């Protein structure tokens, strides 16, 4: 790790954002193994374990703020609590379903908007501040029944469309913005250049979703055997 995620030099690295994929993949490998060992003790015991790991990871994240901010941001142990929050929420939904509560759902989406509009590069992250957007998402998952105002808002065609493109947007945004900054002597794009870049990112993401993501989800064209065989071949 040569720089912080929000350091100026980081904005010039086209593939820096893929660190988050590494953290997620580590979690997806370790989490099932954890369940294999603890599922025999019952769902409640497993849920307590996940809750304990959630607290330990969150406390580690807060502690690392004063010792190693780079490791705190990039490494799994201090980010696992954010993923564990979703796992715990899935346990609750599996047992009790998604409840209808407009107040809690509105609190959830408000927490997300607060983090969008009031957090900046000076906000300690990840830290206790990160609890606000994470718990906001959890509240929507637990209480955002399809009949709530929040669910109807999030179900509008525009937001659903953005959601469909979100993974492609994630993959393309950093390379395109990075190359834009590289092409400018000043290194800082104007608002108009940012707007053009955002439009380009959305267009590229649409074609990426339409002609790469969607075909690979078509089981008649790409079955499980083909995906596993090709993936192993590429890795080798």
C-alpha positions as CSV (number, residue, x, y, z in Angstrom):
1,X,0.0,0.0,0.0
2,X,1.7,3.1,-1.2
3,X,-0.9,5.7,-0.4
4,X,-4.2,6.3,1.3
5,X,-7.4,5.7,-0.8
6,X,-8.2,9.4,-0.9
7,X,-4.6,10.7,-1.4
8,X,-4.1,12.6,-4.7
9,X,-1.8,10.0,-6.1
10,X,-4.6,7.4,-5.6
11,X,-6.8,9.2,-8.0
12,X,-4.3,8.4,-10.8
13,X,-4.4,4.6,-10.2
14,X,-6.9,3.1,-12.6
15,X,-7.4,-0.2,-10.8
16,X,-7.1,0.9,-7.2
17,X,-10.8,0.3,-6.6
18,X,-10.5,-3.5,-7.1
19,X,-9.1,-3.7,-3.5
20,X,-12.7,-4.0,-2.3
21,X,-13.3,-7.1,-4.5
22,X,-10.3,-8.7,-2.7
23,X,-11.9,-8.0,0.7
24,X,-15.3,-9.4,-0.4
25,X,-13.7,-12.5,-1.9
26,X,-11.8,-13.2,1.3
27,X,-15.1,-12.9,3.2
28,X,-16.9,-15.2,0.8
29,X,-14.2,-17.8,1.2
30,X,-14.0,-17.6,5.0
31,X,-17.6,-17.1,5.9
32,X,-18.9,-20.5,4.7
33,X,-16.1,-22.3,6.5
34,X,-17.1,-20.4,9.7
35,X,-20.7,-21.6,9.2
36,X,-19.6,-25.2,8.7
37,X,-17.9,-25.3,12.1
38,X,-20.5,-23.4,14.1
39,X,-23.8,-24.4,12.4
40,X,-23.9,-27.6,14.5
41,X,-24.4,-25.5,17.6
42,X,-27.6,-24.1,16.2
43,X,-28.8,-20.9,14.6
44,X,-28.9,-18.8,17.8
45,X,-25.3,-19.7,18.7
46,X,-24.2,-18.9,15.2
47,X,-25.9,-15.6,15.3
48,X,-24.3,-14.8,18.7
49,X,-20.9,-15.7,17.1
50,X,-21.5,-13.4,14.2
51,X,-22.6,-10.6,16.6
52,X,-19.4,-11.1,18.6
53,X,-17.2,-10.9,15.5
54,X,-19.1,-7.8,14.4
55,X,-18.3,-6.0,17.6
56,X,-14.6,-7.2,17.6
57,X,-14.1,-6.1,14.0
58,X,-15.8,-2.7,14.7
59,X,-13.6,-2.1,17.8
60,X,-10.5,-3.1,15.8
61,X,-11.5,-0.6,13.1
62,X,-11.8,2.2,15.6
63,X,-8.5,1.3,17.3
64,X,-6.6,1.1,14.0
65,X,-7.6,4.7,13.2
66,X,-4.8,5.8,15.6
67,X,-2.2,3.3,14.5
68,X,-2.5,2.3,10.8
69,X,-5.2,4.1,8.8
70,X,-4.1,2.3,5.6
71,X,-4.5,-1.2,7.0
72,X,-7.7,-0.1,8.6
73,X,-9.1,0.9,5.3
74,X,-7.9,-1.9,3.0
75,X,-7.8,-5.1,5.1
76,X,-10.5,-7.6,5.9
77,X,-10.3,-7.8,9.8
78,X,-11.3,-4.1,10.2
79,X,-13.9,-4.2,7.4
80,X,-15.5,-7.5,8.1
81,X,-18.1,-6.0,10.5
82,X,-19.7,-4.1,7.5
83,X,-20.2,-7.4,5.7
84,X,-21.2,-9.2,8.9
85,X,-24.0,-6.6,9.3
86,X,-25.5,-7.9,6.1
87,X,-25.1,-11.5,7.2
88,X,-26.8,-10.9,10.5
89,X,-29.6,-9.1,8.7
90,X,-30.1,-12.1,6.4
91,X,-30.5,-14.3,9.5
92,X,-33.2,-12.1,10.9
93,X,-35.0,-11.8,7.5
94,X,-34.9,-15.6,7.1
95,X,-36.6,-16.1,10.4
96,X,-39.0,-13.2,10.6
97,X,-39.3,-11.9,7.1
98,X,-39.2,-8.2,6.0
99,X,-41.3,-6.1,8.3
100,X,-43.3,-3.0,7.2
101,X,-42.3,0.0,9.2
102,X,-42.2,3.3,7.4
103,X,-40.4,5.2,10.3
104,X,-37.5,2.7,10.5
105,X,-37.2,2.5,6.7
106,X,-37.2,6.3,6.5
107,X,-34.5,6.5,9.2
108,X,-32.5,4.0,7.2
109,X,-32.5,6.0,3.9
110,X,-32.0,9.2,5.8
111,X,-28.8,7.7,7.4
112,X,-27.6,6.9,3.9
113,X,-28.2,10.4,2.6
114,X,-26.5,11.9,5.7
115,X,-23.3,9.9,4.8
116,X,-23.5,11.0,1.2
117,X,-23.9,14.7,1.7
118,X,-22.0,15.3,5.0
119,X,-19.1,12.8,4.9
120,X,-15.9,13.9,3.1
121,X,-12.2,12.9,2.9
122,X,-11.7,14.2,6.4
123,X,-14.3,11.8,7.9
124,X,-12.6,8.9,9.7
125,X,-13.4,5.9,7.6
126,X,-14.0,3.1,8.5
127,X,-14.9,4.0,12.1
128,X,-17.9,4.5,14.3
129,X,-19.0,7.1,11.7
130,X,-19.4,4.2,9.2
131,X,-22.1,2.7,11.4
132,X,-24.5,5.4,10.2
133,X,-24.7,4.2,6.5
134,X,-24.3,0.6,7.4
135,X,-27.1,0.6,9.9
136,X,-29.1,2.6,7.5
137,X,-28.9,-0.2,4.9
138,X,-29.7,-2.8,7.6
139,X,-32.9,-0.8,8.6
140,X,-34.1,-0.8,5.0
141,X,-33.4,-4.5,4.6
142,X,-35.3,-5.3,7.9
143,X,-38.2,-2.9,7.6
144,X,-38.4,-1.8,4.0
145,X,-41.3,-4.0,3.1
146,X,-42.5,-3.4,-0.5
147,X,-45.5,-1.5,0.8
148,X,-43.3,1.2,2.5
149,X,-42.6,4.6,1.1
150,X,-38.9,3.8,0.9
151,X,-39.5,0.6,-1.0
152,X,-41.7,2.3,-3.5
153,X,-39.2,5.1,-4.0
154,X,-36.3,2.6,-4.5
155,X,-38.5,0.7,-6.9
156,X,-38.8,3.6,-9.4
157,X,-37.6,2.7,-12.9
158,X,-34.7,5.2,-12.8
159,X,-33.3,3.8,-9.5
160,X,-33.8,0.2,-10.6
161,X,-31.9,1.0,-13.8
162,X,-29.0,2.6,-11.9
163,X,-29.0,-0.5,-9.6
164,X,-28.8,-2.8,-12.6
165,X,-25.8,-0.8,-13.9
166,X,-24.2,-0.3,-10.5
167,X,-21.6,-3.1,-10.8
168,X,-20.5,-2.0,-14.2
169,X,-20.4,1.6,-13.0
170,X,-18.2,0.4,-10.1
171,X,-15.8,-1.3,-12.5
172,X,-15.6,1.5,-15.0
173,X,-15.7,4.7,-12.9
174,X,-12.1,4.5,-11.5
175,X,-10.3,3.7,-14.8
176,X,-12.1,6.4,-16.8
177,X,-11.8,9.1,-14.1
178,X,-8.1,8.1,-13.6
179,X,-7.4,8.4,-17.4
180,X,-9.2,11.7,-17.5
181,X,-6.9,13.1,-14.7
182,X,-3.8,11.7,-16.5
183,X,-4.8,13.5,-19.7
184,X,-5.0,16.9,-17.9
185,X,-1.9,18.9,-17.0
186,X,-3.6,20.4,-14.0
187,X,-4.7,16.9,-12.8
188,X,-8.1,18.3,-11.6
189,X,-11.0,18.1,-14.1
190,X,-13.6,20.9,-14.2
191,X,-17.2,20.3,-13.3
192,X,-18.1,20.1,-17.0
193,X,-15.4,17.5,-17.6
194,X,-16.6,15.6,-14.6
195,X,-20.2,15.7,-16.1
196,X,-19.0,14.4,-19.4
197,X,-17.0,11.7,-17.7
198,X,-20.0,10.6,-15.7
199,X,-22.2,10.4,-18.9
200,X,-19.4,8.4,-20.6
201,X,-19.2,6.0,-17.6
202,X,-22.9,5.4,-17.7
203,X,-22.9,4.7,-21.4
204,X,-19.9,2.3,-21.2
205,X,-21.5,0.6,-18.2
206,X,-24.7,0.1,-20.1
207,X,-23.0,-1.7,-22.9
208,X,-20.9,-3.7,-20.4
209,X,-24.1,-4.8,-18.6
210,X,-26.0,-5.4,-21.8
211,X,-23.3,-7.4,-23.6
212,X,-21.2,-8.9,-20.9
213,X,-23.1,-9.2,-17.6
214,X,-26.5,-10.3,-19.0
215,X,-25.2,-13.0,-21.4
216,X,-23.1,-14.6,-18.6
217,X,-26.3,-14.8,-16.5
218,X,-28.0,-16.8,-19.3
219,X,-27.8,-20.4,-18.2
220,X,-28.6,-21.7,-21.6
221,X,-25.5,-20.0,-23.0
222,X,-23.1,-20.2,-20.1
223,X,-23.9,-23.1,-17.7
224,X,-22.1,-23.8,-14.4
225,X,-19.7,-26.3,-15.9
226,X,-18.5,-23.8,-18.5
227,X,-18.1,-21.0,-16.0
228,X,-16.1,-23.2,-13.6
229,X,-14.0,-24.8,-16.3
230,X,-13.1,-21.5,-17.9
231,X,-12.4,-19.8,-14.6
232,X,-10.0,-22.6,-13.5
233,X,-8.3,-22.4,-17.0
234,X,-7.9,-18.6,-16.7
235,X,-6.5,-18.9,-13.2
236,X,-4.0,-21.5,-14.3
